[in-house]
Amino acid sequence: MTLKYVALAGFVVTAGLTAPVARAAQAPPAQSPTAPVVVTVTLDERKVELSSTTLKPGPTTFKTTNVAKGTHTLKVESEKLDDAKAKKISQELPHDLKKDETGEMTIDLKPGTYNAICPIGLGAHKRKGMQQMFTVVAKKP
């Protein structure tokens, strides 16, 4: 007597009996990294405006537009981080923005307080009011 084996949708049929076929373990689908939160920043004469001044920790893209007549840029500096051992954050757009130009930078924000400033003029723009404080609040457990 010969036995015939037929594989059907994950089962082996042997002389009318069925038994599950072991399948190779499949890796779970890769999870895509969390997309950065986008904060809109407007640089105007003597002010920096952020679309939100309370943010969550993690990757954050600062999409910046200069609507002022003069040239400006954006720099984000940590003032005080909740974790005293965390490295201070200080990041600036890669280039200055002329009127109606835009620029972006993404920063992995840690809980704490920050200042978004225009550093042009050796701090003169900051002293004239081109700064905005914001807070990054830790996620609740």
Residue pairs with C-beta under 8 A, 6 or more apart in sequence:
3 14
3 15
4 14
4 15
5 12
5 13
5 14
6 12
6 13
7 13
7 21
10 20
10 21
10 23
11 18
11 19
11 20
11 21
12 18
12 19
12 21
34 58
34 59
35 59
36 58
36 59
36 60
36 61
36 106
37 55
37 56
37 58
37 59
37 60
37 61
38 60
38 61
38 63
39 50
39 51
39 52
39 55
39 60
39 61
39 62
39 63
40 50
40 51
40 63
40 65
41 48
41 49
41 50
41 51
41 62
41 63
41 64
41 65
41 74
41 116
42 48
42 49
42 64
42 65
42 67
43 64
43 65
43 66
43 67
43 68
43 72
43 73
43 74
43 97
43 118
43 130
44 67
44 68
45 68
45 69
45 70
46 125
46 128
46 129
46 130
47 129
47 130
47 132
48 74
48 116
48 117
48 118
48 130
48 131
48 132
49 132
50 116
50 132
50 134
52 134
53 132
53 133
53 134
53 135
54 134
54 135
54 137
55 109
55 134
55 135
55 136
55 137
56 109
56 136
56 137
56 139
57 109
57 110
57 111
57 136
57 137
57 138
57 139
58 108
58 109
59 106
59 107
59 108
59 109
60 106
60 107
60 108
60 109
61 104
61 105
61 106
62 74
62 76
62 104
62 105
62 106
62 107
62 116
63 102
63 104
64 74
64 93
64 97
64 102
64 103
64 104
64 105
65 97
65 100
65 101
65 102
66 72
66 97
66 98
66 99
66 100
66 101
66 102
67 99
67 100
68 99
69 99
70 99
71 96
71 97
71 98
71 120
72 96
72 97
72 118
72 120
72 125
72 130
73 92
73 93
73 95
73 96
73 97
73 103
73 118
73 119
73 120
74 92
74 93
74 103
74 105
74 116
74 117
74 118
75 90
75 91
75 92
75 93
75 116
75 117
75 118
75 119
76 89
76 90
76 91
76 92
76 105
76 107
76 114
76 115
76 116
76 117
77 88
77 89
77 90
77 114
77 115
77 117
78 86
78 88
78 89
78 90
78 110
78 112
78 113
78 114
79 112
79 113
79 114
79 115
79 133
80 112
80 113
81 88
81 89
81 110
81 111
81 112
82 110
82 111
82 112
82 138
83 110
83 111
83 112
86 110
86 112
89 107
89 109
89 110
89 114
91 105
91 107
92 105
92 119
93 103
93 104
93 105
94 103
94 105
95 103
96 120
97 103
109 136
110 136
111 136
111 137
111 138
112 135
112 136
113 133
113 134
113 135
113 136
114 133
114 134
114 135
114 136
115 131
115 132
115 133
115 134
116 131
116 132
116 133
116 134
117 125
117 126
117 130
117 131
117 132
118 125
118 126
118 130
118 131
119 125
119 126
